[in-house]
Amino acid sequence: MVKYHFQGLSDNKVKENREKYGSNTLPPVEIESFFSKLMENFQDPLIHILCVALVITVILSFVGYAEWFEGVGIASAVFLATFVSTYSEYKNENSFQELQEKASRVKCNVFRNGSHISEVYGFDVVVGDLVLLQAGDKIPADGRLVAGELHVNQSTLNGEPHLEKKIVAPENYEPTTRNDFLDHYLCFRGTVVEDGEGVLLVSAVGSSTLYGELAIELSKADERESPLQIKLSNLADGISTIGYIGAGFIVISFLFKQFVMDNNYNWSEISTYISNYPIVLKDIVNSITLAIIIIVVAVPEGLPMMIAIVLSLNMRKLLKAKVLVRKLLGIETAGSLDILFVDKTGTLTKGKFIPRTFISGSAHTYKGFNQIPKELREVLSFTVRESTSSVIGEDGQIVGGNASDKALLQFLDKESLLADYQVKVEKEILFHSERKYSAALLKVPLSGGPTGKAPKGIVTCSHKLKNDERYVEITCLKGAPEIVLNRCTSHFNEDGHIEPIPDSVGLTNSINSLSEQGIRVIAVAVSREPLVETETLPNSLILVGIVGVYDEIREESRSSIQTARSAGIQVVMITGDKKETAIAVAHQIGLISPGEESQPGVVLTSFELQNLSDNKLANMLPHLRVVSRALPSDKVRFVNVAQSLHKVVGMTGDGVNDSAALKHADVGFAMGSGSEVSKEAADIVILDDNFASITQAVLYGRTIYKSIQKFIVFQSTINVASTLIVFLGPFMGFDFPLTLIQLLWVNLVMDTLAALAFGGEPALTRYMQEKPIKRDQSIITSRMWGSILGGGPFISAMSILFLTNDYVEAFFTRNGEPYQPAFLTAFFAFFIFLSVINAFNVRTSRLNLFDHLFDNKGFIVVVFFIFFVQIVFTYIGGKILRTVGLTSSEWALVVAMSFSVIPFDLIRKFALNLFLFKSKKNINKTD
């Protein structure tokens, strides 16, 4: 049946209409400008204090009580604290916006160049186009319905969740207003078809649509805070509190040294010092400035944004892995999945149904369409072709419809596919996962069409119309055998005659035999009774036969299932197929072992599920592996019950009815070939519909989490070390062991450069051997604390040893005399080198520091960049950086001492591993 006889626009007319009426694109989404973000960041109280300190320092430099470069240092602090963070935030928002735009690209079926149906992007639609709309489609432009009937979700425009019915507009219909959402004839861009099928005549595109005028096509960034963002925010708050307290102690220690220690604890000398108010003001400003710089260094204000930085660096990798992140929290939470409910069709299987077998009502099996006897073949061909939800083009092109409809049409030969009996669809019930069947009431002309009359068997069992004897009516339907067969009282025999079903037991056994091979079975039947408004099946059906279609298992499904299990993820397969089919597929992919299906709670049907209370289901859930004949409502229930057990739940879906479950799940995975409704509800889109890509999403979620943990360890170690050094420096005779500008370079090393270095860490398969990250688990683990509290004090101790050891100081001489500028330059380089070399310790918990090192080339580049810049600084820094050039022997000593952090941390790791090994051994003995 060629359902619609429309003539679409020619290529030349498309071009002409695009030039005349405009393209179907909207102006770019306006995002906050870089300057606006910069001004917002300048509202930070710390920045205001730094600005006041800058003004005072500049004034003091003019009257000779301060160096000009001290003002430059404070200005640099202001710049780094605002510009760098603003740039990172701005860049990441733009990168994520690109992803959102890519995720929102919609393809649609359009009649072009006659009756040919072409698949084009929504932005290629023009005024005058005829667009085929089916359940799950997002409407690409404004227009009126010229064929069919739709139920449309318009919540994107009016916020109302209930569906609006859309019907064909009368000829010469002119709407009174363009924005009447209740108009039954008008369809609007951005709304979604949830049920029905029809053809839209486009009348407005792009900015001329209501959607464009309301300017609501904005990136709907998820405003929810993910578990990781909450953890990072709480961590930042905790470190901030410690940083502020530490800064206060630094102010006190610095002023105590200036006021008391430098004046030999003598009150008269202290009084003389106080009377020199410009010096006192300078020291107070220096102490406050130093404290603020320490806060800038120690307080990880950018820590909550680290997830965005790491994700932006991993976007390309994720896309290569066929994973499109729509919402940031999705990829974060994916690493914590405890249980994953996954659709069988198209995810574990290829989703391309291949028709293999036909079983007649007399239980005879045929391996191909042409093997079926001619009379029965004609009845099957008519029933399948005329009741399909797919559209058949003049060249035999099959467009739209569900996978089962397409498979049934592919079972026919080309002659049958192109037959035209001039049948008219009076009423249609589209397939729904809750109904488990589809049906169509057909008005069939007795005179036939261009290719002849309808099959004799069809006419024989049809209902004659009293008001028009030229036509007969018949109901054709397809659906699950257990639903259809229960209402079948007879069948078409091999001669096309109607007779009682001779061997219902043999027929059932044949069907079960196919199901046990993992083959989906579809019953095809007809009825003299018309369809009624309640959409219930007629009571008396005539069976045409059973078609067996095979959905090939993806080669990688079995290994991916094992990967997920090794990662501690419970995988539950959900399918609408028969129980026998579901069990067969579960065996083939290794989800259950032979005989396991007989154990209680391993396999459930939707009917069995309905008879279980939530408490009983919660008890059975840990054992559950397969759910057959599942309904969309079952998915939502599974999510709710699993979450009540404090599990992190993942759900896959591709249909309109999956959107509720995808929204309720902690991570919703939509399939790239699925409906637009499911994609909008999901956190992540799996572009290739492959379960292996879901495990890749989990792997990247864990990798990103670990990258952030490494960053935290690296940053916190430098925080501890720099704060201790600046605090203790005055008591060791050094007002500024590290100057203000030097501390700013330290801050740049530990923030932006460290993020770039650790952001590119590779996704290692061994991460999938670890247990899921619990929702309430602290982001700082005991291993991390060991690294921070070991590395930080060690770097501080080595720095203090460097500053206070006479032998070290005596090594830095000029003309045989100790030369403090060279000594302090060496200390600056030593602190940076020591901290950066410790990054090699931080990036792996293993003793092999080269473990996958070259898989993160960015890390190597950043490390060498820091070393290079640090060496250059010593020669060009001068008074600004308080540096002078060093000799080769001096550099050798600095580098050699810097590498001391490697053996120290290796010993620490070895001791920790030994302790954990012995503890585990003792636990096993106890058990």
JOVENKA-V483954 format. One record per residue. N is the residue number from 1. PHI is phi in whole degrees, 0 to 359 (* if undefined). OMEGA is omega in whole degrees, 0 to 359 (NA if undefined). D_FIRST is the distance of its C-alpha to the first C-alpha in Angstrom with 2 decimals. Layout:
# JOVENKA-V483954
N,PHI,OMEGA,D_FIRST  N,PHI,OMEGA,D_FIRST
This chain:
# JOVENKA-V483954
1,*,170,0.00  2,279,192,3.81  3,293,183,5.50  4,234,180,8.77  5,252,180,10.41  6,245,174,13.68  7,251,182,16.46  8,280,181,18.42  9,292,173,22.16  10,281,180,23.78  11,301,180,26.26  12,294,180,29.14  13,292,177,27.88  14,300,180,27.47  15,298,181,31.05  16,296,181,32.29  17,292,178,30.84  18,295,178,32.25  19,291,184,35.64  20,280,187,35.48  21,254,181,34.25  22,96,180,35.12  23,270,182,33.36  24,269,177,31.70  25,239,178,34.71  26,248,176,37.53  27,302,180,41.23  28,305,178,42.43  29,297,180,43.32  30,281,176,47.01  31,244,183,48.94  32,301,184,52.63  33,290,179,54.68  34,300,182,57.09  35,295,179,60.06  36,298,178,59.00  37,297,181,58.70  38,298,180,62.09  39,295,178,63.70  40,297,181,62.31  41,293,177,63.81  42,287,179,67.13  43,279,180,67.32  44,297,180,68.19  45,305,178,71.77  46,300,180,72.70  47,294,178,71.90  48,298,179,74.10  49,296,178,76.98  50,298,179,76.59  51,294,177,76.68  52,297,178,79.92  53,298,179,81.36  54,296,180,80.40  55,298,181,82.25  56,296,181,85.36  57,296,179,85.32  58,297,179,85.07  59,297,180,88.03  60,296,179,90.05  61,292,179,89.32  62,290,181,90.73  63,263,172,93.99  64,89,180,94.27  65,259,178,93.46  66,207,177,90.09  67,278,181,88.49  68,298,184,85.88  69,285,174,83.40  70,294,174,83.41  71,296,178,81.70  72,297,180,79.26  73,298,180,78.58  74,294,178,77.79  75,299,178,75.65  76,294,178,73.77  77,298,178,73.24  78,299,182,71.75  79,297,183,69.53  80,293,183,68.29  81,288,182,67.76  82,247,188,65.59  83,295,184,64.20  84,296,180,63.07  85,294,178,61.36  86,296,181,59.78  87,297,180,58.48  88,298,181,57.01  89,297,181,55.30  90,296,181,53.99  91,296,182,52.70  92,292,178,50.96  93,297,179,49.25  94,294,180,47.94  95,297,181,46.72  96,291,177,44.91  97,299,178,43.45  98,298,178,41.88  99,297,181,40.28  100,297,179,38.96  101,296,179,37.46  102,294,181,35.76  103,293,184,34.45  104,271,177,33.00  105,292,184,30.90  106,240,174,27.29  107,260,179,24.25  108,217,180,21.15  109,264,186,17.81  110,232,173,18.22  111,285,180,16.48  112,223,176,19.10  113,50,183,19.93  114,91,183,17.11  115,267,181,13.51  116,290,179,14.67  117,259,181,14.88  118,246,176,18.42  119,265,182,20.29  120,231,174,23.56  121,289,181,26.50  122,304,182,26.93  123,286,177,30.00  124,268,179,28.09  125,290,180,26.06  126,234,175,27.49  127,301,181,27.65  128,97,178,24.75  129,291,173,22.24  130,252,187,18.82  131,252,176,18.51  132,280,182,15.57  133,247,177,17.38  134,225,183,16.81  135,306,180,19.46  136,98,182,22.44  137,279,170,22.12  138,269,183,25.22  139,288,189,24.73  140,275,184,26.24  141,201,177,27.45  142,278,178,28.10  143,174,179,25.74  144,239,182,23.89  145,280,179,20.49  146,246,176,18.32  147,198,175,15.15  148,88,181,14.76  149,209,184,17.79  150,231,167,20.07  151,241,193,23.23  152,244,173,25.44  153,270,184,28.70  154,253,185,31.09  155,298,179,34.20  156,295,181,34.71  157,257,186,35.53  158,247,178,37.08  159,75,181,38.06  160,268,185,36.43  161,282,184,34.50  162,286,185,32.55  163,274,175,28.93  164,252,179,28.08  165,277,179,25.07  166,241,181,23.31  167,233,183,21.32  168,293,180,20.19  169,283,176,23.38  170,297,178,24.47  171,299,179,24.83  172,61,179,28.09  173,290,177,28.55  174,235,180,31.53  175,292,179,32.57  176,287,178,36.26  177,213,184,36.61  178,276,187,34.69  179,245,177,35.72  180,273,183,34.74  181,295,183,33.04  182,273,178,32.42  183,296,185,30.41  184,284,184,27.05  185,255,185,25.39  186,261,174,26.87  187,242,188,25.99  188,237,178,28.71  189,302,176,29.20  190,89,176,30.26  191,277,189,28.64  192,233,176,26.16  193,281,180,22.88  194,259,177,23.61  195,201,178,20.68  196,94,182,17.46  197,204,179,15.02  198,188,179,15.16  199,238,182,15.98  200,256,172,19.71  201,265,186,21.56  202,286,179,24.67  203,242,179,27.97  204,210,181,30.57  205,228,173,31.13  206,56,183,33.99  207,293,180,37.23  208,280,177,35.91  209,285,177,33.63  210,298,178,35.19  211,301,180,35.03  212,292,181,37.03  213,295,180,39.50  214,282,177,40.32  215,54,181,40.96  216,254,178,39.55  217,277,179,37.71  218,255,176,40.71  219,294,182,40.96  220,272,181,41.20  221,297,182,43.90  222,290,183,44.56  223,268,178,47.84  224,290,174,48.39  225,272,179,51.18  226,282,177,50.30  227,305,181,52.73  228,292,179,54.00  229,298,178,54.61  230,295,179,56.55  231,299,181,58.58  232,293,179,59.37  233,297,179,60.36  234,296,178,62.64  235,296,180,64.14  236,298,179,64.75  237,297,180,66.47  238,296,180,68.69  239,294,179,69.69  240,300,180,70.26  241,301,178,72.72  242,297,180,74.61  243,297,180,74.52  244,294,178,76.05  245,296,178,78.75  246,299,180,79.48  247,297,178,79.71  248,297,178,82.25  249,296,180,84.38  250,294,177,84.19  251,300,181,85.53  252,296,183,88.36  253,295,181,89.22  254,294,181,89.20  255,291,177,91.39  256,298,179,93.70  257,294,182,94.27  258,291,185,94.92  259,282,191,97.05  260,252,186,98.94  261,296,181,98.77  262,292,178,99.35  263,254,171,102.33  264,58,179,103.90  265,60,183,103.49  266,259,186,106.33  267,294,181,106.15  268,294,178,108.14  269,293,178,105.89  270,295,180,102.83  271,296,178,104.38  272,297,180,104.98  273,296,182,101.39  274,294,181,100.06  275,293,178,102.20  276,272,191,100.37  277,300,178,97.36  278,297,179,95.32  279,293,179,95.38  280,299,179,94.57  281,298,179,91.67  282,299,181,90.42  283,294,178,90.59  284,296,179,88.83  285,298,179,86.08  286,298,181,85.86  287,294,179,85.61  288,293,180,82.89  289,297,179,81.02  290,298,180,81.34  291,297,180,80.06  292,293,178,77.05  293,298,177,76.31  294,297,178,76.48  295,296,178,74.04  296,301,180,71.73  297,286,189,72.06  298,278,184,72.04  299,277,183,69.57  300,278,182,66.00  301,298,181,64.50  302,269,184,61.61  303,298,178,60.91  304,297,179,58.00  305,275,184,56.36  306,300,180,56.74  307,301,180,53.32  308,292,180,51.73  309,294,181,53.87  310,296,181,53.04  311,295,180,49.31  312,298,178,49.29  313,286,182,50.92  314,258,183,48.32  315,301,181,45.21  316,297,179,44.67  317,297,180,45.23  318,295,179,42.75  319,294,176,40.06  320,296,177,40.78  321,275,178,40.31  322,64,179,36.83  323,240,180,38.19  324,251,183,37.73  325,274,177,40.21  326,269,182,39.13  327,227,186,42.17  328,303,185,45.57  329,294,182,46.35  330,297,183,43.36  331,289,177,44.78  332,295,186,48.25  333,287,181,47.25  334,303,180,45.11  335,291,182,48.40  336,255,185,49.43  337,304,173,46.45  338,260,184,47.58  339,219,183,44.26  340,230,175,40.72  341,266,188,37.63  342,234,175,34.87  343,292,177,31.17  344,287,189,30.44  345,291,175,26.90  346,85,180,26.98  347,249,174,30.72  348,274,174,32.44  349,249,183,29.49  350,281,178,27.42  351,73,178,24.32  352,245,185,22.18  353,286,179,20.85  354,247,179,21.07  355,292,186,19.63  356,239,193,22.65  357,220,172,22.92  358,232,178,21.41  359,245,179,23.72  360,281,180,23.26  361,295,177,24.82  362,269,175,27.86  363,72,174,28.39  364,275,183,27.75  365,253,179,26.68  366,235,186,24.55  367,271,179,24.72  368,202,184,21.62  369,297,184,18.27  370,286,176,19.92  371,279,180,22.88  372,287,177,21.06  373,307,190,21.93  374,306,184,19.54  375,296,178,18.98  376,292,179,18.44  377,299,181,16.23  378,293,178,13.80  379,296,179,13.86  380,299,181,13.38  381,301,180,10.43  382,298,184,8.61  383,297,181,10.03  384,292,187,9.40  385,290,187,5.77  386,278,181,4.99  387,249,184,8.07  388,280,173,8.10  389,270,177,10.04  390,279,176,9.31  391,250,182,7.80  392,255,179,6.79  393,283,182,9.20  394,296,180,10.06  395,264,181,12.47  396,88,179,10.47  397,292,180,11.90  398,256,184,10.98  399,235,175,12.41  400,73,182,13.65  401,81,179,13.26  402,277,186,16.07  403,297,180,17.49  404,293,178,16.54  405,299,179,12.78  406,297,181,13.22  407,296,180,15.53  408,296,179,13.40  409,293,179,10.69  410,292,179,13.84  411,290,182,15.07  412,281,172,12.69  413,277,186,13.93  414,297,180,12.58  415,299,179,12.10  416,292,182,9.86  417,295,184,7.92  418,264,179,7.56  419,299,182,7.11  420,225,181,6.00  421,257,180,7.48  422,60,180,7.66  423,282,178,7.08  424,245,179,8.83  425,275,180,9.61  426,276,181,13.40  427,208,184,14.59  428,220,173,13.70  429,245,181,16.21  430,284,181,15.74  431,298,177,17.64  432,222,184,21.32  433,296,177,24.10  434,275,179,26.18  435,284,182,23.67  436,70,175,22.55  437,202,172,19.25  438,226,183,15.92  439,207,178,14.38  440,214,174,12.05  441,267,187,13.24  442,250,173,10.80  443,255,190,12.10  444,250,178,11.37  445,286,180,13.19  446,291,180,15.80  447,283,179,16.05  448,85,181,12.60  449,234,182,10.77  450,303,183,11.77  451,257,176,11.32  452,117,182,12.97  453,274,175,13.15  454,297,180,11.68  455,306,182,14.05  456,302,181,17.51  457,298,179,17.88  458,293,181,15.02  459,296,182,16.58  460,299,184,19.96  461,263,181,19.53  462,273,178,17.79  463,258,182,19.85  464,283,179,20.74  465,276,181,21.06  466,288,184,24.69  467,276,180,24.32  468,205,185,21.67  469,288,178,21.84  470,282,185,19.00  471,234,170,16.49  472,233,179,16.42  473,244,176,15.46  474,212,177,14.64  475,258,176,14.64  476,249,182,12.84  477,211,179,14.65  478,219,179,15.85  479,177,181,19.24  480,295,183,22.81  481,305,183,24.24  482,294,178,27.34  483,273,184,25.43  484,286,186,22.91  485,297,180,25.39  486,297,182,28.04  487,253,180,26.07  488,275,178,25.01  489,256,181,27.32  490,207,180,25.76  491,208,173,23.32  492,275,177,21.56  493,279,185,24.14  494,296,179,23.80  495,266,180,23.77  496,83,177,20.84  497,268,181,23.43  498,267,179,23.97  499,207,179,27.28  500,298,178,29.10  501,291,188,28.81  502,285,187,31.87  503,219,183,32.88  504,294,179,31.71  505,293,179,34.39  506,298,178,33.33  507,297,179,29.67  508,298,179,30.90  509,296,178,33.17  510,296,178,30.43  511,296,180,28.33  512,296,178,31.50  513,298,177,32.33  514,294,182,29.15  515,300,182,29.80  516,291,174,33.36  517,267,181,32.18  518,83,181,30.43  519,263,177,26.92  520,283,181,24.43  521,245,182,23.03  522,233,179,19.85  523,272,179,19.70  524,242,184,16.57  525,210,176,17.19  526,225,179,16.33  527,206,174,18.67  528,286,184,19.76  529,284,178,21.07  530,282,174,19.29  531,285,179,19.24  532,250,185,22.44  533,297,182,23.55  534,285,178,25.44  535,60,174,22.27  536,262,181,23.89  537,289,172,22.28  538,300,184,22.73  539,283,185,25.85  540,250,182,24.82  541,248,176,21.98  542,245,184,21.10  543,285,172,20.73  544,273,179,18.20  545,161,180,19.94  546,243,177,20.88  547,253,178,19.49  548,260,180,22.21  549,240,183,21.55  550,252,177,24.57  551,250,187,25.42  552,296,178,28.33  553,291,174,31.52  554,294,183,32.83  555,300,185,36.04  556,272,184,38.02  557,298,184,37.07  558,299,181,39.96  559,292,180,42.59  560,291,176,41.36  561,298,180,41.59  562,294,177,45.15  563,298,180,45.92  564,296,179,44.85  565,295,179,46.93  566,297,179,49.90  567,278,178,49.61  568,81,181,50.11  569,261,175,46.54  570,278,181,45.07  571,259,178,41.42  572,239,179,39.17  573,273,180,35.66  574,244,182,33.12  575,211,175,29.81  576,270,182,27.29  577,286,174,27.40  578,300,181,29.43  579,301,182,33.17  580,296,178,33.45  581,296,181,30.89  582,299,180,32.64  583,295,180,36.04  584,299,179,34.99  585,294,180,33.78  586,300,176,36.94  587,294,184,39.06  588,295,182,37.37  589,265,177,38.03  590,78,180,41.53  591,285,174,41.01  592,228,179,42.67  593,267,181,44.99  594,307,179,44.82  595,89,183,45.92  596,294,183,45.80  597,296,181,42.75  598,278,180,45.10  599,285,184,47.38  600,299,173,47.19  601,81,180,45.03  602,283,180,43.50  603,235,178,40.04  604,232,169,38.70  605,259,180,35.60  606,299,179,34.47  607,297,179,35.78  608,296,181,39.16  609,297,182,39.26  610,295,181,38.98  611,267,179,42.09  612,255,172,44.14  613,283,179,46.34  614,298,179,46.47  615,294,178,49.90  616,294,179,48.77  617,295,178,45.76  618,297,179,48.18  619,290,182,50.37  620,275,189,47.51  621,304,180,45.91  622,300,182,48.20  623,262,188,47.05  624,290,178,43.29  625,231,187,41.06  626,223,173,37.64  627,233,181,35.55  628,251,183,32.54  629,50,186,29.85  630,288,175,31.03  631,252,178,30.13  632,304,180,30.48  633,295,178,33.57  634,297,181,35.13  635,298,179,35.22  636,298,180,37.20  637,295,178,39.56  638,301,180,40.20  639,299,183,41.09  640,297,181,43.46  641,293,180,45.19  642,296,179,45.64  643,292,177,47.07  644,294,176,49.44  645,268,178,50.85  646,65,176,51.51  647,268,172,49.00  648,271,194,47.23  649,251,172,43.54  650,248,180,40.60  651,221,174,36.97  652,256,179,33.78  653,190,178,30.41  654,220,184,27.13  655,258,178,25.25  656,302,186,25.77  657,282,178,27.66  658,274,189,30.00  659,299,180,31.72  660,297,180,34.39  661,294,180,35.46  662,296,179,35.55  663,289,183,37.77  664,286,183,40.06  665,293,176,40.60  666,295,174,43.52  667,226,177,41.20  668,259,179,37.46  669,253,175,35.49  670,264,179,32.00  671,271,183,29.71  672,300,180,28.99  673,270,185,25.24  674,279,183,25.25  675,287,179,24.69  676,294,178,27.07  677,299,181,28.45  678,294,180,29.66  679,295,180,31.19  680,291,181,33.09  681,279,188,34.44  682,273,174,35.57  683,271,185,38.85  684,225,176,37.62  685,251,177,34.36  686,270,191,33.94  687,295,182,32.24  688,256,177,31.35  689,57,190,30.41  690,253,179,33.20  691,299,179,35.75  692,299,179,38.37  693,289,176,38.03  694,294,177,38.77  695,295,175,41.99  696,295,177,42.75  697,299,177,42.48  698,297,180,44.95  699,300,180,47.22  700,291,175,47.29  701,299,178,47.94  702,290,180,50.95  703,295,179,52.04  704,298,179,52.06  705,299,180,54.02  706,292,178,56.54  707,299,179,56.89  708,293,177,57.83  709,298,179,60.28  710,297,178,61.93  711,299,180,62.23  712,297,179,63.86  713,298,181,66.37  714,300,182,67.27  715,294,183,67.65  716,293,178,69.53  717,298,178,71.92  718,292,177,72.90  719,304,181,73.17  720,300,184,75.68  721,294,184,77.62  722,293,180,77.90  723,296,179,78.81  724,297,182,81.56  725,294,182,82.96  726,294,180,83.09  727,290,185,84.59  728,275,184,87.25  729,309,182,87.98  730,303,181,90.55  731,283,178,92.52  732,256,177,92.72  733,91,180,94.14  734,240,178,90.92  735,300,181,89.82  736,228,175,86.51  737,304,171,85.74  738,236,182,82.42  739,286,180,82.53  740,302,183,80.08  741,290,177,78.34  742,297,178,78.33  743,294,177,76.65  744,294,176,73.96  745,294,175,73.26  746,300,180,73.15  747,297,179,70.62  748,294,180,68.43  749,297,187,68.65  750,276,180,67.70  751,257,187,64.90  752,297,183,62.79  753,293,178,63.77  754,294,178,63.51  755,299,179,60.00  756,293,182,58.99  757,292,184,60.73  758,275,181,59.30  759,293,182,55.87  760,261,180,54.89  761,300,184,55.75  762,288,175,53.44  763,277,185,51.03  764,265,182,52.84  765,299,181,51.17  766,292,176,54.22  767,297,180,53.25  768,276,173,50.51  769,261,183,53.31  770,264,178,54.71  771,286,179,54.06  772,300,178,51.92  773,281,184,53.84  774,290,183,54.54  775,300,184,53.72  776,262,181,57.38  777,287,178,58.90  778,295,182,61.37  779,290,177,60.33  780,263,181,63.84  781,274,179,64.38  782,296,177,67.77  783,298,180,67.40  784,294,178,66.85  785,300,178,69.89  786,298,179,71.89  787,292,182,70.90  788,293,184,71.62  789,282,173,74.89  790,267,184,75.97  791,289,182,75.00  792,300,178,75.97  793,298,179,79.55  794,296,178,79.98  795,297,177,79.12  796,297,182,81.45  797,296,178,84.22  798,295,179,83.94  799,292,179,84.00  800,294,177,87.08  801,299,179,88.72  802,298,184,88.04  803,286,189,89.56  804,256,183,92.60  805,278,182,93.57  806,296,181,96.57  807,295,178,95.86  808,293,182,92.40  809,296,182,93.79  810,291,181,96.64  811,287,184,94.20  812,258,184,93.14  813,235,170,96.22  814,223,182,97.26  815,59,175,100.74  816,80,182,101.56  817,245,176,100.87  818,304,184,98.00  819,236,187,95.47  820,300,177,93.50  821,304,178,90.87  822,291,180,89.88  823,296,180,89.99  824,288,174,87.68  825,297,179,85.36  826,297,179,85.18  827,295,178,84.47  828,302,179,81.57  829,294,180,80.06  830,299,181,80.86  831,296,179,79.01  832,295,182,75.89  833,298,181,75.95  834,299,181,76.58  835,292,183,73.63  836,288,178,71.22  837,297,177,72.26  838,296,177,71.61  839,299,177,67.94  840,294,176,67.81  841,291,187,69.01  842,290,190,66.52  843,288,176,63.32  844,216,177,63.62  845,274,182,65.13  846,271,180,65.97  847,284,177,69.28  848,278,183,67.62  849,288,179,67.42  850,268,182,65.47  851,301,180,62.60  852,55,181,59.43  853,299,186,61.58  854,278,172,60.13  855,279,176,56.55  856,241,182,57.49  857,295,178,58.94  858,299,179,58.97  859,299,181,61.57  860,297,180,63.83  861,299,181,63.49  862,296,180,64.37  863,298,180,67.37  864,294,178,68.75  865,296,180,68.15  866,297,178,70.21  867,300,182,72.97  868,297,181,73.04  869,296,180,73.17  870,298,179,75.81  871,295,179,78.04  872,297,180,77.61  873,304,184,78.47  874,296,183,81.81  875,264,183,82.88  876,245,185,81.59  877,293,180,81.65  878,57,182,85.34  879,295,183,86.51  880,299,181,83.02  881,262,182,81.86  882,56,182,85.42  883,228,172,85.02  884,224,179,87.09  885,293,179,86.49  886,247,178,87.09  887,278,181,88.62  888,298,180,86.85  889,291,177,88.89  890,292,177,88.03  891,297,181,84.33  892,299,179,84.73  893,295,181,86.28  894,299,182,83.58  895,294,181,80.76  896,299,179,82.54  897,293,181,83.14  898,295,182,79.54  899,286,180,78.24  900,297,181,80.24  901,291,180,77.23  902,291,180,75.40  903,299,178,77.84  904,301,184,78.35  905,287,176,74.67  906,296,177,74.26  907,296,179,77.13  908,299,180,75.58  909,296,181,72.21  910,299,180,73.96  911,297,180,76.05  912,294,180,73.02  913,298,179,70.98  914,296,179,73.99  915,297,180,74.42  916,295,179,70.74  917,297,180,70.88  918,293,179,74.01  919,297,179,72.60  920,296,180,69.45  921,295,179,71.66  922,294,179,73.83  923,295,180,70.81  924,297,178,69.55  925,295,180,73.03  926,297,180,73.09  927,295,NA,69.72
